[in-house]
Amino acid sequence: MSSFNPRARSESPAGMATIALYRISQAIGHLFRVRGEATQLSPAQIHALLFLKFARPGVRTVGGLAARLAASYATASGVADALERKHLVQRQPDPHDARTVRLALTPQGESQAQALEDILDDLEAAIAGLPQAEQQALVRATQAIVRTLQAAGHVQVYEMCWGCQFFRYQAHPDDPRGPHHCAFVDAPLAEPNTYFECPDFVPA
Protein backbone atom coordinates (compact mmCIF):
# COMPACT_ATOMS: atom_id res chain seq x y z
CA MET A 1 0.00 0.00 0.00
CA SER A 2 1.19 3.52 -0.76
CA SER A 3 0.89 5.87 2.19
CA PHE A 4 1.12 8.72 -0.32
CA ASN A 5 -2.17 7.58 -1.90
CA PRO A 6 -4.82 9.52 0.08
CA ARG A 7 -7.60 7.07 -0.70
CA ALA A 8 -5.53 4.03 0.29
CA ARG A 9 -4.23 5.50 3.53
CA SER A 10 -7.68 6.67 4.60
CA GLU A 11 -8.57 3.01 5.04
CA SER A 12 -5.43 2.14 7.03
CA PRO A 13 -4.46 3.39 10.51
CA ALA A 14 -0.85 2.43 9.71
CA GLY A 15 -1.01 4.46 6.52
CA MET A 16 -2.45 7.48 8.32
CA ALA A 17 0.24 7.26 11.00
CA THR A 18 2.97 6.86 8.38
CA ILE A 19 1.97 9.99 6.50
CA ALA A 20 1.67 11.89 9.80
CA LEU A 21 5.25 10.93 10.69
CA TYR A 22 6.32 11.95 7.19
CA ARG A 23 4.75 15.37 7.68
CA ILE A 24 6.47 15.71 11.05
CA SER A 25 9.78 14.94 9.34
CA GLN A 26 8.99 17.72 6.84
CA ALA A 27 8.30 20.09 9.73
CA ILE A 28 11.62 19.18 11.35
CA GLY A 29 13.39 19.85 8.06
CA HIS A 30 11.67 23.24 7.88
CA LEU A 31 12.77 24.12 11.43
CA PHE A 32 16.37 23.30 10.54
CA ARG A 33 16.24 25.30 7.31
CA VAL A 34 14.76 28.36 9.02
CA ARG A 35 17.39 28.26 11.76
CA GLY A 36 20.06 27.65 9.16
CA GLU A 37 19.07 30.77 7.24
CA ALA A 38 19.26 32.79 10.46
CA THR A 39 22.68 31.43 11.43
CA GLN A 40 24.27 30.96 7.99
CA LEU A 41 24.52 27.23 8.64
CA SER A 42 23.29 24.34 6.52
CA PRO A 43 21.04 21.72 8.14
CA ALA A 44 23.95 19.26 7.99
CA GLN A 45 26.20 21.75 9.77
CA ILE A 46 23.57 22.21 12.49
CA HIS A 47 23.33 18.44 12.94
CA ALA A 48 27.12 18.27 13.13
CA LEU A 49 27.40 20.92 15.83
CA LEU A 50 24.77 19.22 17.97
CA PHE A 51 26.45 15.86 17.39
CA LEU A 52 29.81 17.20 18.55
CA LYS A 53 28.20 18.73 21.63
CA PHE A 54 26.36 15.65 22.85
CA ALA A 55 28.04 12.54 21.39
CA ARG A 56 30.49 10.59 23.52
CA PRO A 57 34.07 11.74 22.88
CA GLY A 58 35.19 8.50 21.22
CA VAL A 59 32.88 8.93 18.22
CA ARG A 60 33.59 12.61 17.54
CA THR A 61 35.43 11.88 14.32
CA VAL A 62 34.67 12.38 10.64
CA GLY A 63 33.62 8.73 10.48
CA GLY A 64 31.36 9.17 13.49
CA LEU A 65 29.86 12.28 11.94
CA ALA A 66 29.26 10.41 8.67
CA ALA A 67 27.36 7.72 10.57
CA ARG A 68 25.29 10.33 12.40
CA LEU A 69 24.43 12.16 9.19
CA ALA A 70 23.84 8.88 7.31
CA ALA A 71 26.22 10.31 4.72
CA SER A 72 29.44 9.34 3.01
CA TYR A 73 32.80 9.99 4.61
CA ALA A 74 33.56 12.57 1.93
CA THR A 75 30.32 14.43 2.64
CA ALA A 76 30.97 14.45 6.39
CA SER A 77 34.52 15.64 5.79
CA GLY A 78 33.13 18.50 3.71
CA VAL A 79 30.76 19.47 6.51
CA ALA A 80 33.66 19.44 8.99
CA ASP A 81 35.78 21.52 6.61
CA ALA A 82 33.06 24.15 6.31
CA LEU A 83 32.65 24.36 10.08
CA GLU A 84 36.40 24.62 10.48
CA ARG A 85 36.45 27.57 8.08
CA LYS A 86 33.74 29.20 10.19
CA HIS A 87 35.96 28.68 13.27
CA LEU A 88 33.29 26.52 14.91
CA VAL A 89 35.16 23.20 14.77
CA GLN A 90 38.80 22.22 15.01
CA ARG A 91 40.59 18.99 14.20
CA GLN A 92 42.74 17.47 16.94
CA PRO A 93 45.07 14.44 16.97
CA ASP A 94 43.82 11.42 18.87
CA PRO A 95 46.19 10.83 21.81
CA HIS A 96 45.58 7.07 21.60
CA ASP A 97 45.55 6.51 17.82
CA ALA A 98 47.79 8.46 15.44
CA ARG A 99 45.60 7.43 12.49
CA THR A 100 42.51 9.09 13.93
CA VAL A 101 41.67 12.78 13.95
CA ARG A 102 39.15 14.05 16.46
CA LEU A 103 36.62 16.80 15.81
CA ALA A 104 36.07 19.28 18.62
CA LEU A 105 33.97 22.38 19.06
CA THR A 106 35.83 25.64 19.47
CA PRO A 107 34.58 28.06 22.16
CA GLN A 108 32.63 29.80 19.39
CA GLY A 109 31.29 26.42 18.28
CA GLU A 110 30.24 25.56 21.83
CA SER A 111 28.31 28.81 22.03
CA GLN A 112 26.67 28.22 18.66
CA ALA A 113 25.73 24.63 19.53
CA GLN A 114 24.17 25.77 22.79
CA ALA A 115 22.11 28.34 20.91
CA LEU A 116 20.83 25.57 18.60
CA GLU A 117 19.60 23.29 21.39
CA ASP A 118 16.08 24.74 21.21
CA ILE A 119 15.65 24.04 17.51
CA LEU A 120 12.92 21.43 18.11
CA ASP A 121 11.05 23.43 20.76
CA ASP A 122 8.01 23.99 18.51
CA LEU A 123 7.65 20.24 18.02
CA GLU A 124 8.15 19.57 21.72
CA ALA A 125 5.52 22.19 22.55
CA ALA A 126 3.03 20.53 20.18
CA ILE A 127 3.61 17.21 21.95
CA ALA A 128 3.46 18.81 25.39
CA GLY A 129 0.03 20.15 24.47
CA LEU A 130 -1.37 16.62 24.31
CA PRO A 131 -2.95 15.02 27.39
CA GLN A 132 -0.40 13.22 29.56
CA ALA A 133 -1.80 9.79 28.72
CA GLU A 134 -1.50 10.51 24.99
CA GLN A 135 2.08 11.71 25.44
CA GLN A 136 3.00 8.47 27.22
CA ALA A 137 1.26 6.39 24.54
CA LEU A 138 3.12 8.36 21.86
CA VAL A 139 6.46 7.65 23.56
CA ARG A 140 5.72 3.92 23.67
CA ALA A 141 4.53 3.81 20.07
CA THR A 142 7.36 5.85 18.56
CA GLN A 143 10.02 3.99 20.54
CA ALA A 144 8.63 0.69 19.26
CA ILE A 145 8.73 2.02 15.70
CA VAL A 146 12.31 3.22 16.15
CA ARG A 147 13.37 -0.19 17.50
CA THR A 148 11.87 -1.91 14.46
CA LEU A 149 13.58 0.50 12.07
CA GLN A 150 16.84 0.14 13.98
CA ALA A 151 16.70 -3.65 13.69
CA ALA A 152 16.16 -3.28 9.95
CA GLY A 153 19.22 -1.02 9.67
CA HIS A 154 17.29 2.11 8.73
CA VAL A 155 18.27 4.25 11.71
CA GLN A 156 21.04 4.45 14.27
CA VAL A 157 19.96 5.31 17.80
CA TYR A 158 22.13 7.58 19.93
CA GLU A 159 21.34 7.65 23.64
CA MET A 160 23.19 8.07 26.92
CA CYS A 161 24.39 5.11 28.97
CA TRP A 162 21.53 5.05 31.44
CA GLY A 163 19.01 2.49 30.21
CA CYS A 164 21.53 0.67 27.99
CA GLN A 165 21.98 -3.08 28.38
CA PHE A 166 25.77 -2.63 28.36
CA PHE A 167 25.79 -0.15 31.27
CA ARG A 168 26.96 -1.45 34.64
CA TYR A 169 26.14 0.96 37.43
CA GLN A 170 28.79 1.28 40.17
CA ALA A 171 30.63 -1.80 38.90
CA HIS A 172 33.90 -0.63 40.47
CA PRO A 173 33.20 2.38 42.74
CA ASP A 174 36.84 2.79 43.81
CA ASP A 175 38.34 2.85 40.30
CA PRO A 176 39.87 6.32 39.71
CA ARG A 177 38.98 6.04 36.02
CA GLY A 178 35.28 5.87 36.83
CA PRO A 179 32.82 3.97 39.03
CA HIS A 180 30.64 2.63 36.22
CA HIS A 181 31.44 0.18 33.43
CA CYS A 182 30.58 -0.22 29.74
CA ALA A 183 30.40 -3.89 28.83
CA PHE A 184 30.39 -3.05 25.11
CA VAL A 185 33.89 -1.56 25.13
CA ASP A 186 34.85 -3.28 28.42
CA ALA A 187 36.05 -0.06 30.02
CA PRO A 188 35.35 2.04 33.12
CA LEU A 189 33.06 5.04 32.78
CA ALA A 190 33.42 8.30 34.65
CA GLU A 191 30.11 9.76 35.80
CA PRO A 192 30.14 12.74 33.37
CA ASN A 193 30.75 10.43 30.40
CA THR A 194 27.54 8.49 31.07
CA TYR A 195 25.47 11.46 29.93
CA PHE A 196 26.80 11.63 26.37
CA GLU A 197 24.92 10.06 23.46
CA CYS A 198 26.38 6.79 22.23
CA PRO A 199 25.73 5.03 18.88
CA ASP A 200 26.19 1.62 20.54
CA PHE A 201 23.16 2.12 22.79
CA VAL A 202 20.89 -0.92 23.08
CA PRO A 203 17.79 -0.65 25.30
CA ALA A 204 18.02 -2.76 28.45
TORROLO-915705 format. One record per residue: residue in three letters; x, y, z of N, C-alpha, C in turn; chain; residue number from 1. Coordinates in Angstrom, 3 decimals. Atoms other than C-alpha are relative to their C-alpha. Layout:
% TORROLO-915705
    r      n_xx      n_yy      n_zz     ca_xx     ca_yy     ca_zz      c_xx      c_yy      c_zz  c    k
  ala         X         Y         Z         X         Y         Z         X         Y         Z  A  NUM
...
***
This chain:
% TORROLO-915705
    r      n_xx      n_yy      n_zz     ca_xx     ca_yy     ca_zz      c_xx      c_yy      c_zz  c    k
  met     0.840    -1.194     0.000     0.000     0.000     0.000     0.878     1.247     0.000  A    1
  ser    -0.720    -1.261     0.019     1.193     3.518    -0.762    -0.614     0.967     0.993  A    2
  ser     0.482    -0.977    -0.972     0.891     5.871     2.191    -0.195     1.368    -0.641  A    3
  phe     0.175    -1.272     0.691     1.119     8.723    -0.321    -1.338     0.061    -0.740  A    4
  asn     1.307     0.051     0.657    -2.169     7.584    -1.903    -1.069     0.343     1.033  A    5
  pro     0.935    -0.419    -1.042    -4.817     9.518     0.085    -1.181    -0.944     0.181  A    6
  arg     1.138     0.918    -0.117    -7.596     7.066    -0.703     0.421    -1.274     0.715  A    7
  ala    -0.466     1.239    -0.621    -5.533     4.031     0.288     0.283     0.193     1.480  A    8
  arg    -0.368    -0.175    -1.412    -4.227     5.502     3.528    -1.206     0.318     0.874  A    9
  ser     1.190    -0.317    -0.794    -7.683     6.675     4.597    -0.650    -1.251     0.570  A   10
  glu     0.572     1.268    -0.456    -8.570     3.012     5.044     0.983    -0.789     0.865  A   11
  ser    -1.032     0.709    -0.756    -5.430     2.140     7.030     0.556     0.876     1.120  A   12
  pro    -0.608    -0.763    -1.096    -4.458     3.385    10.510     1.517     0.103    -0.146  A   13
  ala    -1.452    -0.031     0.189    -0.852     2.433     9.712     0.378     1.011    -1.076  A   14
  gly    -0.264    -0.958     1.061    -1.007     4.461     6.517    -0.177     1.430     0.471  A   15
  met     0.232    -1.340    -0.533    -2.453     7.476     8.317     1.134     0.415     0.930  A   16
  ala    -1.101    -0.298    -0.918     0.240     7.255    11.000     1.295     0.240    -0.768  A   17
  thr    -1.219    -0.156     0.799     2.967     6.855     8.385     0.068     1.374    -0.641  A   18
  ile    -0.025    -1.311     0.653     1.967     9.994     6.499     0.111     1.115     1.032  A   19
  ala    -0.140    -1.001    -1.065     1.672    11.887     9.803     1.462     0.135     0.412  A   20
  leu    -1.424    -0.042    -0.339     5.250    10.931    10.688     0.805     0.650    -1.121  A   21
  tyr    -0.669    -0.625     1.149     6.319    11.946     7.186    -0.153     1.517     0.063  A   22
  arg     0.227    -1.447    -0.087     4.748    15.370     7.681     0.785     0.611     1.161  A   23
  ile    -0.819    -0.475    -1.121     6.472    15.709    11.053     1.458     0.125    -0.435  A   24
  ser    -1.383    -0.084     0.490     9.785    14.943     9.336     0.181     1.225    -0.891  A   25
  gln    -0.068    -1.212     0.819     8.993    17.722     6.845     0.068     1.245     0.882  A   26
  ala    -0.009    -1.136    -0.926     8.297    20.093     9.734     1.367     0.154     0.653  A   27
  ile    -1.339    -0.051    -0.596    11.621    19.183    11.347     0.998     0.575    -1.006  A   28
  gly    -0.870    -0.542     1.036    13.390    19.847     8.060    -0.182     1.504    -0.157  A   29
  his     0.282    -1.435     0.107    11.671    23.237     7.884     0.622     0.766     1.161  A   30
  leu    -0.591    -0.656    -1.169    12.767    24.116    11.432     1.512     0.151    -0.159  A   31
  phe    -1.448    -0.063     0.201    16.371    23.298    10.537     0.364     1.008    -1.091  A   32
  arg    -0.305    -0.947     1.080    16.235    25.296     7.306    -0.171     1.447     0.465  A   33
  val     0.240    -1.361    -0.500    14.764    28.359     9.020     1.131     0.439     0.920  A   34
  arg    -1.095    -0.346    -0.907    17.392    28.259    11.758     1.308     0.147    -0.781  A   35
  gly    -1.206    -0.087     0.809    20.062    27.653     9.162     0.115     1.328    -0.726  A   36
  glu    -0.016    -1.296     0.680    19.067    30.766     7.239     0.364     1.121     0.969  A   37
  ala    -0.268    -1.037    -1.000    19.256    32.786    10.461     1.440    -0.032     0.499  A   38
  thr    -1.354     0.160    -0.551    22.680    31.430    11.435     1.065    -0.215    -1.066  A   39
  gln    -0.933     0.255     1.109    24.265    30.955     7.991     0.636    -1.386     0.117  A   40
  leu    -0.442     1.387    -0.113    24.520    27.226     8.636    -0.931    -0.885    -0.811  A   41
  ser     0.845     0.973     0.690    23.288    24.340     6.517    -0.600    -0.949     1.031  A   42
  pro     0.543     0.987    -0.931    21.038    21.719     8.143     1.038    -1.032     0.424  A   43
  ala    -1.031     0.983    -0.351    23.946    19.260     7.987     0.993     0.575     0.996  A   44
  gln    -0.920    -0.636    -0.940    26.199    21.748     9.771    -0.629     0.130     1.380  A   45
  ile     0.703    -0.063    -1.287    23.575    22.210    12.488     0.023    -1.366     0.670  A   46
  his    -0.056     1.362    -0.547    23.331    18.443    12.945     1.404    -0.312     0.520  A   47
  ala    -1.380     0.288    -0.396    27.123    18.268    13.125     0.357     0.685     1.313  A   48
  leu    -0.308    -0.718    -1.235    27.405    20.923    15.831    -0.676    -0.653     1.202  A   49
  leu     0.711     0.656    -1.099    24.771    19.217    17.971     0.590    -1.376     0.286  A   50
  phe    -0.661     1.295    -0.177    26.449    15.855    17.391     1.279     0.165     0.812  A   51
  leu    -1.273    -0.194    -0.689    29.810    17.202    18.550    -0.191     0.504     1.426  A   52
  lys     0.276    -0.449    -1.372    28.205    18.727    21.634    -0.438    -1.147     0.896  A   53
  phe     0.633     0.996    -0.865    26.361    15.646    22.847     0.495    -1.434    -0.179  A   54
  ala    -0.472     1.376     0.209    28.044    12.537    21.387     1.165    -0.306     0.933  A   55
  arg    -1.132     0.365    -0.863    30.494    10.592    23.522     1.303     0.297    -0.742  A   56
  pro    -1.244    -0.459     0.636    34.070    11.737    22.881     0.584    -0.971    -1.021  A   57
  gly    -0.633     0.974     0.875    35.189     8.502    21.221    -0.540    -0.053    -1.410  A   58
  val     0.583     0.048     1.349    32.878     8.933    18.222     0.013     1.361    -0.687  A   59
  arg    -0.061    -1.341     0.602    33.593    12.609    17.544     1.115     0.059    -1.041  A   60
  thr    -0.937     0.066     1.115    35.432    11.884    14.316    -0.780     0.235    -1.286  A   61
  val     0.693    -0.147     1.284    34.668    12.379    10.639    -0.837    -1.243    -0.280  A   62
  gly     0.762     1.232     0.194    33.621     8.731    10.477    -1.239    -0.040     0.865  A   63
  gly     1.154    -0.051    -0.890    31.363     9.172    13.487    -1.037     0.985    -0.487  A   64
  leu     0.926    -0.994     0.545    29.859    12.278    11.935    -0.708    -0.545    -1.230  A   65
  ala     0.616     0.598     1.187    29.263    10.407     8.672    -1.119    -0.953     0.397  A   66
  ala     1.031     0.929    -0.468    27.357     7.718    10.573    -1.205     0.761     0.528  A   67
  arg     1.103    -0.772    -0.565    25.290    10.328    12.403    -0.823     0.677    -1.090  A   68
  leu     0.703    -0.673     1.094    24.435    12.159     9.191    -0.569    -0.974    -1.022  A   69
  ala     0.366     1.004     1.006    23.838     8.883     7.312     0.500     0.453    -1.368  A   70
  ala    -0.613    -0.536     1.214    26.215    10.309     4.715     1.332    -0.681    -0.247  A   71
  ser    -1.311     0.556     0.313    29.441     9.343     3.008     1.077     0.703     0.820  A   72
  tyr    -1.129    -0.592    -0.714    32.803     9.990     4.615     0.389     1.332    -0.647  A   73
  ala    -0.373    -1.221     0.715    33.557    12.575     1.926    -0.959     1.145     0.319  A   74
  thr     0.988    -1.028    -0.326    30.316    14.434     2.639     0.217     0.530     1.410  A   75
  ala    -0.227    -0.410    -1.387    30.969    14.450     6.390     1.273     0.829     0.124  A   76
  ser    -1.249    -0.754    -0.021    34.518    15.643     5.794    -0.220     1.415    -0.532  A   77
  gly     0.323    -1.315     0.538    33.134    18.500     3.707    -0.738     0.867     1.003  A   78
  val     0.726    -0.725    -1.048    30.764    19.471     6.512     0.979     0.486     1.065  A   79
  ala    -1.002    -0.372    -1.006    33.655    19.443     8.995     0.904     1.116    -0.519  A   80
  asp    -0.844    -1.043     0.598    35.783    21.516     6.606    -0.694     1.362     0.056  A   81
  ala     0.750    -1.258     0.007    33.057    24.151     6.305    -0.094     0.592     1.404  A   82
  leu     0.082    -0.479    -1.382    32.646    24.363    10.081     1.360     0.467     0.507  A   83
  glu    -1.348    -0.428    -0.380    36.405    24.617    10.479     0.288     1.393    -0.570  A   84
  arg    -0.198    -1.325     0.605    36.448    27.572     8.078    -0.786     1.080     0.739  A   85
  lys     0.812    -0.943    -0.779    33.737    29.201    10.191     0.525     0.150     1.429  A   86
  his    -0.619    -0.030    -1.337    35.963    28.678    13.271    -0.930    -0.555     1.084  A   87
  leu     0.909     0.644    -0.948    33.287    26.521    14.908     0.502    -1.372     0.423  A   88
  val    -0.527     1.348    -0.255    35.157    23.204    14.768     1.500     0.004    -0.265  A   89
  gln    -1.427     0.178     0.255    38.800    22.221    15.008     0.336    -1.486     0.011  A   90
  arg    -0.496     1.374     0.023    40.594    18.993    14.199     1.135    -0.140     1.011  A   91
  gln    -1.017     0.256    -1.012    42.744    17.469    16.938     0.524    -1.419    -0.154  A   92
  pro    -0.521     1.373     0.052    45.070    14.443    16.969    -0.554    -0.834     1.142  A   93
  asp     0.450     0.924    -1.035    43.821    11.419    18.872     1.217    -0.435     0.816  A   94
  pro    -1.173     0.364    -0.808    46.193    10.829    21.813     0.261    -1.498     0.055  A   95
  his    -0.138     1.452    -0.093    45.577     7.075    21.600     0.162    -0.685    -1.356  A   96
  asp    -0.059     0.606     1.331    45.553     6.515    17.822     0.451     1.055    -1.006  A   97
  ala    -0.558    -1.002     0.908    47.789     8.455    15.443    -0.731     0.052    -1.337  A   98
  arg     0.711     0.025     1.279    45.604     7.428    12.490    -1.327     0.744     0.058  A   99
  thr     1.317    -0.602    -0.177    42.506     9.086    13.931     0.116     1.483     0.333  A  100
  val     0.078    -1.428    -0.289    41.668    12.780    13.952    -1.345     0.285     0.654  A  101
  arg     1.222    -0.343    -0.721    39.147    14.048    16.462    -0.554     1.333    -0.497  A  102
  leu     0.661    -1.268     0.267    36.624    16.802    15.808    -0.454     0.578     1.332  A  103
  ala     0.376    -0.640    -1.260    36.074    19.284    18.617    -0.580     1.379    -0.272  A  104
  leu     0.563    -1.337     0.111    33.972    22.384    19.057     0.989     1.026     0.549  A  105
  thr    -0.749    -1.133    -0.535    35.834    25.645    19.466    -0.896     0.712     1.019  A  106
  pro     0.883    -0.769    -0.892    34.581    28.060    22.156    -1.162     0.650    -0.752  A  107
  gln     1.066    -0.579     0.820    32.633    29.797    19.389    -0.996    -1.076    -0.425  A  108
  gly     0.870     1.110     0.377    31.290    26.419    18.282    -0.861    -0.471     1.155  A  109
  glu     0.764     0.370    -1.198    30.236    25.558    21.835    -1.165     0.962     0.193  A  110
  ser     1.040    -1.013    -0.158    28.310    28.813    22.033    -1.086    -0.156    -1.056  A  111
  gln     0.966     0.176     1.083    26.670    28.216    18.656    -0.844    -1.246     0.214  A  112
  ala     0.734     1.243    -0.245    25.733    24.631    19.525    -1.017     0.180     1.117  A  113
  gln     0.928    -0.245    -1.103    24.173    25.766    22.786    -1.208     0.801    -0.472  A  114
  ala     1.095    -0.819     0.521    22.112    28.339    20.908    -0.939    -0.795    -0.900  A  115
  leu     0.812     0.831     0.892    20.832    25.570    18.604    -0.816    -1.054     0.740  A  116
  glu     0.647     1.080    -0.746    19.597    23.291    21.385    -1.521     0.085    -0.015  A  117
  asp     1.452    -0.169    -0.046    16.082    24.737    21.213    -0.659    -0.146    -1.365  A  118
  ile     0.491     0.015     1.377    15.649    24.044    17.506    -1.292    -0.810    -0.169  A  119
  leu     1.208     0.831     0.095    12.925    21.430    18.112    -1.069     0.403     1.019  A  120
  asp     0.943    -0.413    -1.045    11.045    23.433    20.755    -1.440     0.064    -0.490  A  121
  asp     1.374    -0.074     0.509     8.006    23.992    18.515    -0.631    -1.388    -0.062  A  122
  leu     0.507     1.370     0.032     7.654    20.243    18.019    -0.257    -0.501     1.412  A  123
  glu     0.178     0.443    -1.384     8.147    19.566    21.718    -1.227     0.656     0.624  A  124
  ala     1.168    -0.701    -0.527     5.515    22.191    22.546    -1.294    -0.616    -0.524  A  125
  ala     1.189     0.644     0.572     3.035    20.526    20.182    -0.299    -1.308     0.713  A  126
  ile     0.182     1.264    -0.720     3.609    17.206    21.945    -0.421     0.264     1.437  A  127
  ala     0.331    -0.329    -1.388     3.464    18.813    25.389    -1.451     0.450     0.140  A  128
  gly     1.387    -0.420    -0.039     0.028    20.150    24.470    -0.997    -1.146     0.016  A  129
  leu     0.870     1.173    -0.056    -1.366    16.616    24.313    -0.250    -0.396     1.451  A  130
  pro     0.219     0.534    -1.345    -2.954    15.015    27.389     1.142    -0.933     0.398  A  131
  gln    -1.125     0.787    -0.484    -0.399    13.218    29.561    -0.069    -1.448    -0.465  A  132
  ala     0.143     1.400     0.409    -1.797     9.787    28.719     0.355    -0.173    -1.478  A  133
  glu    -0.326     0.081     1.423    -1.497    10.507    24.989     1.498     0.182    -0.233  A  134
  gln    -1.451    -0.156     0.108     2.083    11.706    25.441     0.715    -1.315     0.318  A  135
  gln    -0.629     1.265    -0.392     2.997     8.470    27.217    -0.232    -1.076    -1.055  A  136
  ala     0.295     0.971     1.054     1.260     6.394    24.545     0.841     0.292    -1.244  A  137
  leu    -0.815    -0.387     1.153     3.118     8.360    21.860     1.446    -0.434     0.190  A  138
  val    -1.371     0.438    -0.293     6.456     7.650    23.555     0.137    -1.496    -0.244  A  139
  arg    -0.069     1.462     0.169     5.718     3.918    23.670    -0.081    -0.381    -1.473  A  140
  ala     0.194     0.352     1.409     4.528     3.810    20.066     1.212     0.383    -0.847  A  141
  thr    -1.128    -0.441     0.831     7.360     5.851    18.563     1.276    -0.758     0.343  A  142
  gln    -1.182     0.782    -0.365    10.017     3.989    20.545    -0.056    -1.395    -0.616  A  143
  ala     0.149     1.316     0.625     8.626     0.689    19.262     0.292     0.080    -1.500  A  144
  ile    -0.265    -0.186     1.427     8.726     2.025    15.698     1.493     0.165    -0.245  A  145
  val    -1.443    -0.221     0.145    12.313     3.215    16.146     0.765    -1.304     0.170  A  146
  arg    -0.687     1.282    -0.211    13.371    -0.187    17.504    -0.117    -0.891    -1.230  A  147
  thr     0.200     0.807     1.201    11.874    -1.912    14.460     0.862     0.515    -1.152  A  148
  leu    -0.814    -0.591     1.068    13.578     0.504    12.068     1.488    -0.187     0.274  A  149
  gln    -1.403     0.229    -0.364    16.843     0.138    13.975     0.411    -1.429    -0.329  A  150
  ala    -0.302     1.404     0.280    16.697    -3.649    13.694     0.132    -0.253    -1.500  A  151
  ala    -0.063     0.151     1.457    16.161    -3.276     9.945     1.164     0.780    -0.612  A  152
  gly    -1.149    -0.750     0.490    19.220    -1.024     9.674    -0.327     1.343    -0.619  A  153
  his     0.414    -1.265     0.607    17.289     2.109     8.729     0.354     1.221     0.840  A  154
  val    -0.298    -1.129    -0.874    18.269     4.253    11.709     0.985    -0.451     1.066  A  155
  gln    -0.932     0.277    -1.089    21.042     4.445    14.273    -0.436     0.834     1.196  A  156
  val     0.495    -0.678    -1.195    19.958     5.309    17.803     1.170     0.447     0.864  A  157
  tyr    -1.007    -0.559    -0.898    22.129     7.575    19.925    -0.688     0.357     1.313  A  158
  glu     0.551    -0.319    -1.316    21.342     7.649    23.643     1.107    -0.069     1.033  A  159
  met    -1.007     0.056    -1.054    23.191     8.067    26.921    -0.016    -1.374     0.663  A  160
  cys    -0.232     1.339    -0.563    24.394     5.106    28.975    -1.168    -0.523     0.835  A  161
  trp     1.079     0.420    -0.890    21.532     5.048    31.437    -1.134    -0.624    -0.818  A  162
  gly     1.028     0.714     0.744    19.008     2.492    30.210     0.551    -0.897    -1.084  A  163
  cys    -0.626     0.869     1.001    21.526     0.674    27.985     0.336    -1.351     0.628  A  164
  gln    -0.265     1.333    -0.538    21.984    -3.082    28.380     1.487    -0.230     0.284  A  165
  phe    -1.437     0.153    -0.242    25.768    -2.625    28.362     0.488     0.798     1.211  A  166
  phe    -0.399    -0.871    -1.109    25.791    -0.154    31.270    -0.029    -0.758     1.320  A  167
  arg    -0.099     0.633    -1.314    26.956    -1.454    34.639     0.203     1.099     1.044  A  168
  tyr    -0.025    -1.070    -0.998    26.139     0.963    37.433     0.874    -0.381     1.193  A  169
  gln    -0.867     0.187    -1.171    28.789     1.281    40.169     0.675    -1.376    -0.002  A  170
  ala    -0.659     1.308     0.112    30.629    -1.801    38.899     1.314    -0.031     0.765  A  171
  his    -1.257    -0.083    -0.763    33.900    -0.626    40.475     0.100     1.412     0.574  A  172
  pro     0.106    -1.354    -0.563    33.200     2.385    42.735     1.321     0.639     0.404  A  173
  asp    -1.283    -0.561    -0.443    36.843     2.788    43.805     0.995     0.211    -1.142  A  174
  asp    -0.905    -0.161     1.139    38.342     2.849    40.301     0.144     1.489    -0.327  A  175
  pro    -0.173    -1.433     0.280    39.874     6.315    39.712    -0.410     0.393    -1.420  A  176
  arg     0.405    -0.308     1.372    38.979     6.038    36.018    -1.501     0.183    -0.125  A  177
  gly     1.446    -0.149     0.022    35.277     5.868    36.834    -0.680    -1.137     0.726  A  178
  pro     0.666     1.034    -0.792    32.822     3.966    39.029    -0.872    -0.954    -0.808  A  179
  his     0.900     0.816     0.818    30.636     2.630    36.219     0.800    -0.762    -1.058  A  180
  his    -0.694     0.829     0.988    31.436     0.177    33.429    -0.856    -0.158    -1.249  A  181
  cys     0.663     0.294     1.273    30.580    -0.222    29.743     0.437    -1.381    -0.452  A  182
  ala    -0.325     1.363     0.405    30.403    -3.892    28.829     0.251    -0.098    -1.501  A  183
  phe    -0.198     0.047     1.451    30.387    -3.053    25.111     1.463     0.219    -0.354  A  184
  val    -1.420    -0.271     0.262    33.889    -1.563    25.126     0.885    -0.542     1.115  A  185
  asp    -0.715     0.575    -1.147    34.853    -3.276    28.418     0.956     1.020     0.610  A  186
  ala    -0.821    -1.070    -0.564    36.048    -0.060    30.023    -0.775     0.743     1.082  A  187
  pro     0.652    -0.797    -1.040    35.348     2.036    33.120    -0.623     1.262    -0.593  A  188
  leu     0.667    -1.222     0.437    33.059     5.041    32.783    -0.026     0.998     1.147  A  189
  ala     0.139    -1.082    -0.965    33.422     8.299    34.652    -1.433     0.517    -0.048  A  190
  glu     1.388    -0.458    -0.083    30.112     9.759    35.799    -0.370     0.985    -1.114  A  191
  pro     0.403    -0.956     1.049    30.142    12.743    33.367    -0.146    -0.644    -1.379  A  192
  asn     0.041     0.632     1.323    30.747    10.434    30.397    -1.245    -0.844    -0.227  A  193
  thr     1.213     0.811     0.157    27.540     8.489    31.068    -1.157     0.808    -0.577  A  194
  tyr     1.086    -0.854     0.470    25.468    11.460    29.926     0.165     0.436    -1.454  A  195
  phe    -0.151    -0.261     1.429    26.800    11.633    26.373    -0.813    -1.016    -0.800  A  196
  glu     0.697     0.927     0.891    24.918    10.064    23.463     0.995    -0.977    -0.612  A  197
  cys    -0.888     1.040     0.514    26.379     6.789    22.227    -0.703    -0.778    -1.112  A  198
  pro     0.623     0.741     1.103    25.731     5.026    18.882    -0.128    -1.489     0.271  A  199
  asp     0.061     1.428    -0.326    26.187     1.619    20.538    -1.098    -0.306     1.011  A  200
  phe     1.084     0.176    -0.969    23.165     2.117    22.793    -0.965    -1.095    -0.439  A  201
  val     1.014     1.035     0.212    20.890    -0.916    23.080    -0.905     0.018     1.229  A  202
  pro     0.887    -0.082    -1.165    17.788    -0.649    25.302     0.119    -1.227     0.892  A  203
  ala    -0.101     1.109    -0.957    18.017    -2.756    28.449    -1.299    -0.785     0.029  A  204
***
